[in-house]
């Protein structure tokens, strides 16, 4: 499997995008973010694509942003922070607007941006051992770029609790809130994922694409260019505050 990102598509048009940094809990640094965005763009323009499955190698789905890399970015200018945040916002938007159904398979922990990737997918399958957390406020920042997708998935009321407390919650709670659609035993998650993919392949490609557009057109505050830019600005702005920088420095060097 290629590091840090493995992308493969079979003859049926099923693409598997696997975040492959298991030694770093599949945390996303700037090079990986750029690779994800490039992979999503490439797949979105491939007429053979029918379903995209997003995975994380190992028991952790994605531990969010790589904190060491983010620390380096945070000490830079507002402009460099904004560009970094904008890349992350764009990759979430590209995932959300893929022209085919997307399935996130979550065997274990998803944190911060990892939850954003989950929420940006159309269908989410989690193991009963999966956990979720928005840790941003404990680091002195906010879950800005993921907020359009997470709030749409979980609702504003649930986000008021979990964004502000940064407490973790399990797969059962994620299912109750609507973040996760299906929960499976870890040993059976591969089989269950294959069943979901088969159901998705039974749909017609253009009808599914139209259905996705319909949902975004009908629901309020669909992620658009203005919202992407605004959420990136907010994250870049708060990253440069003394509170955020000192908090993250203390987290990395206790």
Secondary structure, DSSP 8 states (H G I E B T S, - for coil): --SSEEEEE-TTSEEEEEE--GGGTT-B-HHHHHHHHHHHHHHHT-TT--EEEEEESSS-SB--B-HHHHHHHHTS-HHHHHHHHHHHHHHHHHHHT-SSEEEEEE-SEEETHHHHHHHHSSEEEEETT-EEE--GGGGT---TTTHHHHHHHH-HHHHHHHHHH---EEHHHHHHHTS-SEEE-GGGHHHHHHHHHHHHHTS-HHHHHHHHHHHHHHSTT---HHHHHHHHHHHHHHHTSHHHHHHHHHHH--
